[in-house]
Structures are given as structure tokens and as C-alpha cells.
Amino acid sequence: MLHRESGVFKTSYAADMALYPLPIARWTVAAVLVIFAVVLPLSLHEYYLSIINLVLIAIVGALGLNILVGYTGQISVGHAAFMSVGAYTAANLAVHLHLPFWVTLPAGGLMAALIGAIVGIPSLRIKGLYLAIATLASQLIIEWVINHTPAISGGAQASIEVPRPTVFGVELKSQGELYFFLLAFAVAAVIATLNIVRSRIGRAFVAIRDQDIAAEIIGINIFRYKLLSFAISSFYAGVCGVLYTYYFGIANYEAFQIVVSIDYLAMIIIGGLGSVLGSIFGAIFVTMLPIAIRILVETFGGYFWDTAALSAVAASMRLIIFGLLIIIFLVLEPEGLNRLWRNIRNYFRVWPFSY
């Protein structure tokens, strides 16, 4: 059967370290890439492509937060603040210096990584709830600095309009063109994360998460790797903020408030902590949930509420369902949607046998 591991032999270290050592896994990944690169952009309406574009942006940010929280065990409630650092860095470089996206995007990520490393300094002495409060303070401080520094925020509205990215002289305007642009970065983020967590750095992150004292005893520099985790996570967040800014054509602090940080925490909790696939599942779920709730409320809400109240009801339902889902997953399935997928996959790995 196609999904069996028997008969697959590894004769080299490179084969043993391959991302997808089984043929069926490689074929599945290739089929998924063909679907996303060819089938979806040719068959979906631009509205649905716009939803997928939001999912692709969220995947980049969720992967970065999962590296910090899921793999290293450091709690952060300031992810949106690092997104805003990357967004405003890229916006200022693009508007004032007229630099292209392939310069502004890594610059935004690097600036966010620098700020994230500074914020991560207290992680050597504090952890748990205290670290969460420290990152929450960074969220509030960064918001205040951006709002009260016209040189950064662009003025009273704290908004900077950014031109759309240009690739090979073509300005990306349609949702289809932006889809391929965002898909490339989402795929790159997934591949980079898979390689990071399999490397020496990733193993050090996991050791710190499981038992930091034992990790220090065996020679892992706790402070160095905690700062590195904050820097990598913030780099992803900065890139996510830059992509968000280029997609909407504007950098605005209201898009990076504390609620956004909570959304990204919900993504990795619902999707599955310490899992690349869980980050993808969580980004899809949390991004699609408000849209699904709005459609349901607009379809059936007319029987219970008047038209003027439907938008407020949809927003309230979103918060209620988010809270309930986080509680349910923490209590019943702490490993999230990724664990459910693993259960399904493991069932078919041994099917039709039960042993």
C-alpha cells in the first residue's frame, strides 16, 4: 500500500535527514503544491483568493510565534507589536527612500528581530506569567512609541500609505498576483521552520522548553538560545507585518493591537503547540472562523435579530467562540488540531489492522 513504510531503506545520512523520507509524503506535498500553485488561482474567485491571502500572511506570523511559545516554552503576548515594528520599518523605507520590497521586507524583519531580542533579555530571570506580563508591557510600549513619534508613524493618523510591491517591473495589484507573492513567502517560512526545528538550534529550543535547568547542565547556553528564539520569532513577526502592509497598502497601528496578539496565540493553541503543521491548521481555522460566523449570522440571524444588530452579533459571537474553543482545546486536546490529524493519520497507517 502507498502509505506503508516497509521497503523504504535509507542508505545515507542525507536520506535519513530528508524532510519527507517516504515517497507517499513527497508525492502528497507535490500534489498540495500543484493544487495551491495551479488549481486554486485558476479556479477561485478573487474574493476567495483574498481570504486565502490572509491565511498565507497568518501562517508566517503563527510559525514565528510557535517557535517561541511551542518549541522554546517562552510565553509572548506582544507578537503584534513586533509585526508593527516590521510594518512601519518597511513603510518608511518604501515611502521615504523608495526602496523595493526585497530590501524593505528583510529590513523590517531584522528590525523586529532586534527589538524582540531586547524584549527577550528579561527571559533569563523570569518566565511563565511574569514573562507574559513583560511581553504585554512591550506591546503597550511599542504601541505608544509608534503613536507618539511622528517620524515613525507618519503623523496624527499613525498611517503610512505604501505602494504595492513590484516584481520584474510589474506592480502586483490583483488578488491573483498577490496570491503568488504571498504563497512564495508562506512556503519559504514553512521550509525554514521545518529546518530550524530539526537543527541543533531547534533541539536546544526543545531542551529549554522541557527542562531549562537540565539543558543548562548539559552545556546549552540558556540566555543565548532564549534571545535567539525571541529574535527568530520576532523576525517572522516583522516579515508578517511587512506582508500585511504590502497587501493592504497601508501601515496602521490599529491592525497590530493586543487583540491581534491574542489571535495569534489562539492560532498556535488551537492548531497545536510545537508543531509546524499545527501552526498552519491554526492560521486557517482562526482566519476562517470570523468569516464563517459572519456568513452564518447573515444567513440565519435575521430570524432572531434585526439587520442593524447583525454585525455586532457576529463580532460578539466571534469572541465567545474563540474563548470557548481555547478552553476546550486546553482541557480536552492540548495538542490541538495537529493531534487530531495525527490520530487520523495513525489510524490509516495501520488500517485494516488494529495493532
C-alpha positions as CSV (number, residue, x, y, z in Angstrom):
1,M,0.0,0.0,0.0
2,L,1.2,3.5,-0.8
3,H,1.3,4.7,2.8
4,R,3.4,1.9,4.2
5,E,7.0,2.5,5.4
6,S,8.1,-1.1,4.7
7,G,10.5,-1.5,1.8
8,V,11.9,2.1,2.2
9,F,15.6,1.9,3.1
10,K,17.9,4.8,3.9
11,T,21.4,4.3,2.7
12,S,22.8,7.8,3.5
13,Y,22.7,10.4,6.2
14,A,21.1,12.8,3.7
15,A,18.3,10.4,3.1
16,D,17.8,9.9,6.9
17,M,17.6,13.7,7.4
18,A,15.2,14.4,4.4
19,L,12.2,16.4,5.3
20,Y,9.9,13.8,3.7
21,P,11.7,10.5,3.6
22,L,8.7,8.4,2.4
23,P,7.7,8.5,-1.2
24,I,4.0,9.0,-0.4
25,A,4.9,12.0,1.7
26,R,6.8,13.6,-1.1
27,W,4.0,12.9,-3.6
28,T,1.5,14.4,-1.2
29,V,3.5,17.6,-0.7
30,A,4.0,17.8,-4.5
31,A,0.2,17.4,-5.1
32,V,-0.6,20.0,-2.5
33,L,1.9,22.5,-4.1
34,V,0.3,21.8,-7.5
35,I,-3.2,22.5,-6.1
36,F,-2.1,25.7,-4.5
37,A,0.1,26.9,-7.3
38,V,-2.1,26.0,-10.3
39,V,-5.6,24.8,-9.4
40,L,-6.7,27.4,-6.8
41,P,-5.6,30.6,-8.6
42,L,-7.2,29.4,-11.8
43,S,-10.5,28.2,-10.3
44,L,-11.3,30.5,-7.4
45,H,-13.0,33.9,-7.5
46,E,-10.9,36.9,-6.3
47,Y,-12.9,37.1,-3.1
48,Y,-11.9,33.6,-2.1
49,L,-8.3,34.3,-3.1
50,S,-8.3,37.3,-0.8
51,I,-9.3,35.0,2.1
52,I,-6.5,32.6,1.2
53,N,-4.1,35.6,1.1
54,L,-5.0,36.5,4.6
55,V,-4.4,32.8,5.6
56,L,-0.9,32.9,4.0
57,I,0.0,36.0,5.9
58,A,-1.2,34.5,9.2
59,I,0.8,31.3,8.6
60,V,4.0,33.3,8.6
61,G,3.2,35.0,11.9
62,A,1.9,31.8,13.5
63,L,5.0,29.9,12.7
64,G,7.2,32.6,14.3
65,L,5.1,32.6,17.5
66,N,5.1,28.8,17.7
67,I,8.9,28.8,17.5
68,L,8.9,30.9,20.7
69,V,6.0,29.5,22.6
70,G,5.6,26.0,21.3
71,Y,9.2,25.0,20.8
72,T,11.1,27.1,23.4
73,G,8.3,27.4,26.0
74,Q,8.6,31.2,26.3
75,I,5.2,33.0,26.6
76,S,4.7,36.1,24.5
77,V,1.6,38.4,24.4
78,G,3.4,41.0,22.3
79,H,3.6,39.4,18.9
80,A,1.5,42.1,17.2
81,A,3.9,44.7,18.4
82,F,6.8,43.1,16.5
83,M,4.6,42.9,13.5
84,S,4.1,46.7,13.7
85,V,7.8,47.2,14.0
86,G,8.4,45.4,10.7
87,A,5.4,47.1,9.1
88,Y,6.5,50.7,10.0
89,T,10.1,50.0,9.2
90,A,9.2,48.8,5.7
91,A,6.7,51.5,5.2
92,N,9.2,54.3,6.0
93,L,11.9,52.8,3.8
94,A,9.5,52.3,0.9
95,V,7.9,55.8,1.1
96,H,10.9,58.0,2.1
97,L,13.7,56.1,0.5
98,H,11.7,54.5,-2.3
99,L,13.4,51.1,-1.7
100,P,12.0,47.9,-3.3
101,F,10.2,45.2,-1.3
102,W,13.2,42.8,-1.5
103,V,15.1,45.4,0.6
104,T,12.3,46.6,2.9
105,L,11.0,43.2,3.7
106,P,14.2,41.8,5.3
107,A,14.9,45.2,6.8
108,G,11.5,45.1,8.6
109,G,12.2,41.5,9.8
110,L,15.7,42.4,11.1
111,M,14.5,45.5,12.9
112,A,11.7,43.4,14.6
113,A,14.3,40.8,15.5
114,L,16.5,43.4,17.1
115,I,13.6,44.7,19.2
116,G,12.5,41.2,20.0
117,A,16.0,40.3,21.3
118,I,15.9,43.3,23.5
119,V,12.5,42.4,24.9
120,G,13.7,38.8,25.4
121,I,16.5,39.9,27.8
122,P,14.3,39.5,30.9
123,S,13.6,35.9,29.9
124,L,16.8,34.8,31.7
125,R,15.4,35.8,35.1
126,I,11.6,35.5,34.6
127,K,9.3,33.0,33.0
128,G,5.7,31.9,32.9
129,L,3.1,34.5,33.9
130,Y,5.8,37.1,34.7
131,L,7.3,36.8,31.2
132,A,3.8,37.1,29.7
133,I,3.4,40.4,31.6
134,A,6.8,41.6,30.4
135,T,5.8,40.9,26.7
136,L,2.5,42.6,27.3
137,A,4.3,45.6,28.5
138,S,6.4,45.6,25.4
139,Q,3.2,45.5,23.3
140,L,1.9,48.6,25.1
141,I,5.3,50.5,25.0
142,I,5.8,49.9,21.3
143,E,2.2,51.0,20.5
144,W,2.8,54.2,22.5
145,V,6.1,54.9,20.8
146,I,4.7,54.5,17.3
147,N,1.6,56.6,18.1
148,H,3.6,59.5,19.7
149,T,6.6,59.6,17.3
150,P,5.6,61.3,14.0
151,A,8.9,60.4,12.4
152,I,7.8,56.7,12.7
153,S,4.1,56.8,12.4
154,G,3.8,59.4,9.7
155,G,1.6,61.9,11.6
156,A,-1.6,62.2,13.7
157,Q,-3.4,59.3,12.0
158,A,-0.4,56.9,12.5
159,S,-0.9,55.7,9.0
160,I,1.5,55.4,6.1
161,E,0.3,54.5,2.6
162,V,2.6,52.1,0.9
163,P,2.8,51.3,-2.9
164,R,2.1,47.7,-3.9
165,P,5.2,45.6,-4.4
166,T,6.8,45.4,-7.9
167,V,8.2,42.2,-9.3
168,F,10.2,42.3,-12.6
169,G,8.7,45.8,-13.3
170,V,5.1,44.6,-12.8
171,E,3.1,46.1,-9.9
172,L,1.1,43.5,-8.1
173,K,-2.5,44.7,-7.9
174,S,-4.9,41.9,-8.3
175,Q,-5.6,39.2,-5.7
176,G,-4.2,36.6,-8.0
177,E,-0.9,38.4,-8.4
178,L,-0.7,39.0,-4.6
179,Y,-1.6,35.3,-4.1
180,F,1.6,34.1,-5.8
181,F,3.6,36.7,-4.0
182,L,2.3,35.7,-0.5
183,L,2.4,32.0,-1.3
184,A,6.1,32.1,-2.0
185,F,6.8,33.6,1.4
186,A,4.5,31.2,3.2
187,V,6.2,28.2,1.6
188,A,9.6,29.7,2.4
189,A,8.6,30.2,6.0
190,V,7.3,26.6,6.4
191,I,10.5,25.2,4.9
192,A,12.7,27.4,7.0
193,T,10.8,26.5,10.2
194,L,11.0,22.7,9.4
195,N,14.8,23.0,9.1
196,I,15.2,25.2,12.2
197,V,13.4,22.8,14.5
198,R,15.4,19.8,13.1
199,S,18.7,21.6,13.6
200,R,21.0,22.0,16.6
201,I,19.2,25.3,17.4
202,G,15.8,23.6,17.3
203,R,16.9,20.8,19.6
204,A,18.3,23.4,22.1
205,F,14.9,25.2,22.0
206,V,13.1,22.0,22.8
207,A,15.5,21.1,25.6
208,I,14.9,24.6,27.2
209,R,11.2,24.1,26.9
210,D,11.2,20.7,28.5
211,Q,13.6,21.4,31.4
212,D,15.8,24.5,31.2
213,I,17.9,23.6,34.3
214,A,18.8,20.2,32.8
215,A,19.5,21.9,29.4
216,E,22.0,24.3,31.1
217,I,23.7,21.4,32.9
218,I,24.4,19.6,29.6
219,G,26.0,22.7,28.2
220,I,23.3,24.7,26.5
221,N,23.7,28.4,26.8
222,I,20.2,29.3,28.1
223,F,20.4,33.0,27.7
224,R,21.8,32.8,24.2
225,Y,19.2,30.5,22.9
226,K,16.3,32.3,24.6
227,L,17.4,35.5,23.0
228,L,17.8,33.7,19.7
229,S,14.3,32.3,20.0
230,F,12.9,35.8,20.6
231,A,14.9,37.2,17.7
232,I,13.7,34.4,15.2
233,S,10.1,34.7,16.3
234,S,10.2,38.5,16.0
235,F,11.8,38.2,12.6
236,Y,8.9,36.1,11.4
237,A,6.5,38.6,13.0
238,G,8.3,41.5,11.3
239,V,8.1,39.8,7.9
240,C,4.4,39.1,8.6
241,G,3.8,42.7,9.4
242,V,5.5,43.8,6.1
243,L,3.5,41.4,4.1
244,Y,0.3,42.6,5.8
245,T,1.3,46.2,5.0
246,Y,2.0,45.5,1.3
247,Y,-1.2,43.5,1.0
248,F,-3.4,46.3,2.3
249,G,-1.3,49.1,1.0
250,I,-1.1,50.9,4.4
251,A,0.7,50.6,7.7
252,N,-1.7,51.4,10.6
253,Y,-1.2,50.7,14.3
254,E,-4.8,49.6,14.6
255,A,-4.0,46.5,12.7
256,F,-1.4,45.4,15.3
257,Q,-3.1,45.9,18.6
258,I,-3.3,43.5,21.6
259,V,-6.3,41.7,20.0
260,V,-4.1,40.6,17.1
261,S,-1.6,39.1,19.6
262,I,-4.4,37.1,21.2
263,D,-5.5,35.9,17.8
264,Y,-2.0,34.5,17.1
265,L,-1.9,32.9,20.5
266,A,-5.3,31.3,19.6
267,M,-3.8,30.1,16.3
268,I,-1.0,28.1,17.9
269,I,-3.1,26.8,20.8
270,I,-5.9,25.6,18.6
271,G,-3.6,24.4,15.9
272,G,-1.1,22.7,18.2
273,L,1.9,24.0,20.2
274,G,5.3,22.8,19.0
275,S,4.1,21.8,15.5
276,V,4.6,23.4,12.1
277,L,1.5,21.7,10.7
278,G,-0.4,22.9,13.8
279,S,0.6,26.5,13.0
280,I,-0.9,26.1,9.5
281,F,-4.1,24.5,10.8
282,G,-4.5,27.2,13.4
283,A,-3.9,30.0,10.9
284,I,-6.5,28.6,8.6
285,F,-9.0,28.0,11.4
286,V,-8.7,31.3,13.2
287,T,-8.7,33.3,9.9
288,M,-11.7,31.5,8.5
289,L,-13.8,31.4,11.7
290,P,-14.9,35.0,11.7
291,I,-15.8,34.8,8.0
292,A,-17.8,31.6,8.7
293,I,-19.6,33.2,11.7
294,R,-20.5,36.3,9.7
295,I,-21.9,34.2,6.9
296,L,-24.0,32.1,9.4
297,V,-25.2,35.2,11.2
298,E,-26.2,36.9,8.0
299,T,-28.0,33.8,6.8
300,F,-29.9,32.8,9.9
301,G,-29.5,35.8,12.2
302,G,-32.5,37.6,10.5
303,Y,-34.8,35.2,12.3
304,F,-33.6,36.5,15.7
305,W,-32.1,40.0,15.3
306,D,-32.8,43.0,13.1
307,T,-30.4,43.9,10.3
308,A,-28.7,46.7,12.2
309,A,-27.6,44.4,15.0
310,L,-26.2,41.6,12.9
311,S,-22.6,43.0,12.7
312,A,-22.4,43.5,16.4
313,V,-23.8,40.0,17.0
314,A,-21.2,38.5,14.6
315,A,-18.4,40.3,16.5
316,S,-19.7,39.1,19.8
317,M,-20.1,35.5,18.6
318,R,-16.5,35.5,17.3
319,L,-15.2,36.4,20.8
320,I,-17.4,33.9,22.6
321,I,-16.5,31.1,20.2
322,F,-12.8,31.9,20.4
323,G,-12.8,31.8,24.2
324,L,-14.8,28.5,24.2
325,L,-12.5,26.9,21.7
326,I,-9.3,27.8,23.6
327,I,-10.8,26.4,26.8
328,I,-12.0,23.2,25.0
329,F,-8.7,22.6,23.3
330,L,-6.7,23.2,26.5
331,V,-8.8,20.8,28.5
332,L,-9.7,18.1,26.0
333,E,-6.9,18.2,23.4
334,P,-3.9,20.3,24.5
335,E,-2.0,19.4,21.3
336,G,-4.8,20.9,19.2
337,L,-5.9,20.2,15.6
338,N,-2.5,18.7,14.8
339,R,-3.1,15.9,17.3
340,L,-6.5,15.2,15.7
341,W,-4.7,14.9,12.3
342,R,-2.1,12.6,13.8
343,N,-4.8,10.3,15.2
344,I,-6.4,10.1,11.8
345,R,-3.1,9.5,10.0
346,N,-2.0,6.9,12.5
347,Y,-5.3,5.1,12.1
348,F,-4.8,4.7,8.3
349,R,-1.2,3.8,8.8
350,V,-2.2,0.5,10.4
351,W,-5.6,0.1,8.7
352,P,-7.1,-2.5,8.3
353,F,-5.2,-3.9,11.2
354,S,-5.7,-2.6,14.7
355,Y,-2.2,-3.4,16.1
